[in-house]
Amino acid sequence: MAENERLLGMLRALSDVKEEDGVFTAPETALLTLHAGHEGVPLTVTQVTTAAVRGALMVAQTTKGQRYVLNASDVYAIAQESSPTDRGGRKAGFF
């Protein structure tokens, strides 16, 4: 399996992530975290809003507008987490 097929499969397996023209966009209620590593050195890219696989590269953009270009073969996991701005869920105090 080619690296880009592996990454595309990982992104498509995440719930609510939309794909349009090869660009994957996280929903407003969630963000992505990319886990990569090369020769024993880890790299975690948090708060990712969009990700795209371009040949042997993965391009990711964060909520702060930062852009990361990663070697596709170095990305080994993608996590979907709830957004810090998501107000859903349990609230403090009594009901």
Order of alpha helices (4+ residues) and beta strands (2+ residues): alpha-beta-beta-beta-beta-beta-beta-beta
